[in-house]
Amino acid sequence: MAKKRPQTKAKRPQPTDGARAAGADGNFPVVGAREPCPCGSGRRYKACHGRAAAHAVTELVHRPFEGLPGECDWVALRELVPAATVELPLKDGLPDGVPSVTLATVLPMAWPALRREDGSVLLGLQNDTSSGDISRDLADTLRRALVADPGSPVQARRAPADGPRLQDLLDPEGAFEPVVHSGFEFWVPDPENAAPEVAASLERANSAAIPTVKLSGVDSAYWCETPEKNHLRWVMPHPEERLLDALARLHAAGRSSLGEGTRLVGSFRAHGLTVPVWDLPSGVGAEDVEKPAAEFAERLTAALATDAPLAADERRARGGLTNRQVTLS
């Protein structure tokens, strides 16, 4: 049910004992993990104030995109959608020489970010991150991309433990409107006249991308096509336990489908949100599920408003949905 990501190659960053780390409270200069701690204790940094810094960096943030406009779409683009872009408005406006900042699901060579020749910035979302807070890692990459030399990629690194998060850099009132692409031609300004090696890389990436369409009638629902069957994957903002109860009520009542031949088969858990998944017949396209999805949203709203204990058949339905739940992150 998860997407097939394009095959890109890049060396994953390998932290070492000599990697630089900043003090957790921001008051100490940057030192190596094995160097004496600047506080004067006589102990190595990693055994003194470095402990707090390491904990702050590695502690898992379960909802890294919480508080951002379009949290559900952030999760979808991180975990489900092969090729998409979003224009990102910055809280303090664009710096001089940076005409735009664009979030992309993935970049060539799995680069974390790229400063193009015209000064614009592409920020990659689907990269491995070195800490437990994706938002802080992305914010660190974005800040470095804004001042990188035009025409150069930004390499991965461990973000400072006290560095800003995306929630600190992006405009909280800005729109988050993903544009889903059929391929990765957005990587290059002129794909038709790209160099042979670039064209070959594009072809490989495009061949691995699962056709995906964002529904227009409901929020954060994505249709995709696979060789065996099609699917609808719908990222929802509701608390997980309440959502599973509501889905179980509808499932037990025979009202959880999206039309003939469709079936609610389970859900993903990703970045603190739940993603119900429906199997669709191969002939059912994105436009065919627009109306059924809107009607399901109304049924779900009513089910979410119900506080009555689950009946026996509803509990069985809930158990079946829970047993088929997969955690992506």
ZAPAGU-204467 format. One record per residue (C-alpha): residue in three letters; x, y, z. Coordinates in steps of 0.5 Angstrom, whole numbers, padded with zeros to 4 digits, always signed. Example, Ala and Ser with C-alpha at 12.3 -4.5 7.8 and 13.67 -1.06 7.14 Angstrom:
<atoms>
ALA+0025-0009+0016/SER+0027-0002+0014/
</atoms>
This chain:
<atoms>
MET+0000+0000+0000/ALA+0006+0005+0001/LYS+0009+0008-0005/LYS+0015+0006-0009/ARG+0020+0011-0008/PRO+0025+0013-0014/GLN+0031+0010-0014/THR+0036+0015-0013/LYS+0043+0014-0010/ALA+0047+0018-0005/LYS+0051+0017+0001/ARG+0048+0017+0008/PRO+0051+0022+0013/GLN+0055+0018+0018/PRO+0056+0021+0025/THR+0062+0020+0028/ASP+0065+0022+0035/GLY+0069+0028+0032/ALA+0062+0031+0029/ARG+0061+0037+0032/ALA+0055+0039+0037/ALA+0052+0045+0040/GLY+0051+0046+0047/ALA+0043+0044+0049/ASP+0042+0051+0052/GLY+0046+0055+0047/ASN+0051+0058+0052/PHE+0057+0054+0050/PRO+0061+0054+0044/VAL+0061+0048+0039/VAL+0066+0043+0041/GLY+0068+0036+0039/ALA+0064+0030+0043/ARG+0071+0028+0046/GLU+0074+0035+0047/PRO+0073+0038+0054/CYS+0067+0041+0056/PRO+0067+0048+0056/CYS+0064+0049+0062/GLY+0070+0047+0066/SER+0068+0041+0069/GLY+0074+0037+0066/ARG+0070+0032+0063/ARG+0069+0030+0056/TYR+0063+0034+0053/LYS+0059+0028+0051/ALA+0059+0026+0058/CYS+0057+0033+0061/HIS+0053+0038+0057/GLY+0053+0034+0051/ARG+0048+0029+0054/ALA+0043+0034+0054/ALA+0044+0036+0047/ALA+0045+0029+0044/HIS+0038+0027+0048/ALA+0035+0034+0045/VAL+0037+0032+0038/THR+0035+0024+0038/GLU+0029+0025+0042/LEU+0023+0023+0037/VAL+0018+0028+0036/HIS+0012+0024+0034/ARG+0008+0030+0030/PRO+0014+0034+0027/PHE+0009+0037+0023/GLU+0004+0039+0028/GLY+0002+0047+0028/LEU+0004+0048+0020/PRO-0001+0049+0015/GLY-0003+0043+0012/GLU+0000+0038+0017/CYS-0004+0032+0014/ASP-0001+0034+0007/TRP+0006+0034+0010/VAL+0005+0027+0012/ALA+0002+0025+0005/LEU+0008+0028+0002/ARG+0013+0025+0006/GLU+0010+0018+0006/LEU+0005+0017+0001/VAL+0006+0021-0006/PRO+0012+0020-0010/ALA+0013+0027-0014/ALA+0010+0033-0012/THR+0012+0040-0010/VAL+0009+0046-0006/GLU+0011+0053-0005/LEU+0013+0055+0002/PRO+0012+0062+0004/LEU+0017+0064+0010/LYS+0015+0068+0016/ASP+0020+0074+0015/GLY+0019+0074+0007/LEU+0024+0071+0002/PRO+0031+0074+0003/ASP+0035+0078-0003/GLY+0037+0074-0009/VAL+0032+0068-0007/PRO+0026+0068-0012/SER+0022+0062-0009/VAL+0023+0057-0004/THR+0019+0050-0006/LEU+0018+0044-0002/ALA+0019+0037-0006/THR+0018+0030-0005/VAL+0025+0028-0007/LEU+0031+0031-0011/PRO+0036+0028-0015/MET+0041+0024-0012/ALA+0037+0025-0005/TRP+0040+0032-0004/PRO+0037+0035+0002/ALA+0036+0041-0001/LEU+0039+0045-0008/ARG+0040+0052-0009/ARG+0039+0053-0017/GLU+0043+0058-0021/ASP+0037+0063-0021/GLY+0038+0063-0013/SER+0031+0059-0012/VAL+0031+0054-0007/LEU+0028+0047-0007/LEU+0028+0043+0000/GLY+0027+0035-0001/LEU+0022+0032+0004/GLN+0023+0025+0004/ASN+0031+0024+0006/ASP+0033+0020+0012/THR+0034+0025+0018/SER+0039+0025+0023/SER+0035+0027+0029/GLY+0028+0025+0032/ASP+0025+0031+0030/ILE+0024+0032+0022/SER+0022+0039+0023/ARG+0028+0041+0026/ASP+0033+0038+0021/LEU+0029+0041+0015/ALA+0029+0048+0018/ASP+0037+0047+0019/THR+0037+0045+0011/LEU+0033+0050+0009/ARG+0037+0056+0013/ARG+0043+0053+0010/ALA+0040+0053+0003/LEU+0038+0060+0003/VAL+0045+0062+0004/ALA+0048+0057-0001/ASP+0052+0059-0007/PRO+0047+0059-0013/GLY+0048+0052-0017/SER+0050+0048-0011/PRO+0046+0042-0007/VAL+0046+0043+0001/GLN+0049+0036+0004/ALA+0046+0033+0010/ARG+0048+0034+0017/ARG+0046+0034+0024/ALA+0042+0040+0026/PRO+0044+0044+0032/ALA+0039+0041+0038/ASP+0037+0049+0040/GLY+0036+0050+0032/PRO+0029+0053+0030/ARG+0024+0048+0027/LEU+0020+0049+0021/GLN+0014+0052+0025/ASP+0019+0058+0027/LEU+0021+0059+0020/LEU+0015+0058+0015/ASP+0009+0063+0015/PRO+0003+0060+0020/GLU-0002+0064+0016/GLY+0001+0061+0009/ALA-0003+0057+0004/PHE+0000+0049+0003/GLU-0003+0047-0003/PRO+0001+0041-0006/VAL+0002+0040-0014/VAL+0002+0033-0015/HIS+0006+0031-0022/SER+0006+0025-0026/GLY+0014+0025-0026/PHE+0020+0029-0024/GLU+0021+0034-0029/PHE+0021+0039-0024/TRP+0028+0037-0022/VAL+0031+0041-0028/PRO+0028+0048-0032/ASP+0028+0045-0039/PRO+0028+0037-0038/GLU+0027+0037-0046/ASN+0034+0039-0047/ALA+0037+0036-0041/ALA+0044+0033-0042/PRO+0044+0025-0043/GLU+0046+0023-0036/VAL+0040+0028-0033/ALA+0035+0025-0038/ALA+0037+0018-0036/SER+0036+0019-0029/LEU+0029+0023-0030/GLU+0027+0016-0034/ARG+0029+0012-0028/ALA+0026+0016-0023/ASN+0019+0017-0027/SER+0019+0009-0028/ALA+0019+0008-0021/ALA+0013+0013-0019/ILE+0006+0010-0018/PRO+0001+0015-0021/THR-0002+0019-0016/VAL-0008+0024-0016/LYS-0010+0029-0010/LEU-0017+0029-0009/SER-0020+0036-0010/GLY-0027+0035-0006/VAL-0024+0033+0001/ASP-0018+0034+0004/SER-0011+0030+0004/ALA-0014+0024+0000/TYR-0010+0021-0005/TRP-0011+0016-0011/CYS-0006+0012-0013/GLU-0006+0006-0019/THR-0002+0000-0018/PRO-0001-0006-0023/GLU-0006-0010-0018/LYS-0011-0005-0016/ASN-0012+0002-0014/HIS-0012+0005-0007/LEU-0015+0011-0004/ARG-0010+0013+0002/TRP-0013+0019+0006/VAL-0009+0022+0012/MET-0014+0025+0017/PRO-0013+0029+0023/HIS-0017+0026+0028/PRO-0015+0023+0035/GLU-0013+0016+0033/GLU-0017+0012+0038/ARG-0023+0016+0036/LEU-0022+0016+0029/LEU-0022+0008+0029/ASP-0028+0008+0033/ALA-0032+0012+0028/LEU-0029+0007+0022/ALA-0031+0001+0026/ARG-0038+0004+0027/LEU-0039+0005+0020/HIS-0035-0002+0018/ALA-0040-0006+0022/ALA-0046-0002+0019/GLY-0043-0004+0012/ARG-0042+0004+0011/SER-0035+0004+0010/SER-0034+0003+0003/LEU-0033+0008-0003/GLY-0038+0004-0008/GLU-0039-0002-0011/GLY-0032-0007-0011/THR-0029-0002-0006/ARG-0027-0004+0001/LEU-0024-0001+0007/VAL-0018-0005+0008/GLY-0014-0002+0014/SER-0010+0004+0016/PHE-0003+0007+0016/ARG+0000+0011+0022/ALA+0005+0016+0020/HIS+0008+0022+0024/GLY+0002+0022+0029/LEU-0003+0021+0024/THR-0008+0016+0022/VAL-0008+0014+0014/PRO-0014+0010+0013/VAL-0013+0006+0006/TRP-0019+0003+0001/ASP-0018-0002-0004/LEU-0021+0000-0011/PRO-0022-0004-0017/SER-0017-0003-0023/GLY-0022+0001-0027/VAL-0024+0006-0021/GLY-0020+0013-0023/ALA-0019+0019-0018/GLU-0025+0022-0021/ASP-0030+0016-0020/VAL-0028+0017-0012/GLU-0029+0024-0011/LYS-0037+0024-0010/PRO-0036+0017-0006/ALA-0031+0020-0002/ALA-0035+0027+0000/GLU-0041+0023+0002/PHE-0036+0018+0006/ALA-0033+0025+0010/GLU-0041+0026+0012/ARG-0042+0019+0015/LEU-0035+0020+0018/THR-0037+0026+0021/ALA-0043+0024+0024/ALA-0040+0017+0027/LEU-0034+0022+0030/ALA-0040+0025+0034/THR-0042+0019+0037/ASP-0040+0017+0044/ALA-0044+0011+0046/PRO-0040+0005+0047/LEU-0038+0000+0041/ALA-0043-0006+0040/ALA-0040-0013+0040/ASP-0040-0013+0032/GLU-0037-0006+0032/ARG-0031-0008+0037/ARG-0030-0014+0032/ALA-0030-0009+0026/ARG-0025-0005+0030/GLY-0020-0011+0032/GLY-0020-0012+0025/LEU-0018-0005+0023/THR-0013-0005+0028/ASN-0010-0012+0026/ARG-0009-0009+0019/GLN-0005-0003+0022/VAL+0002-0001+0019/THR+0006+0004+0023/LEU+0010+0008+0017/SER+0014+0012+0022/
</atoms>
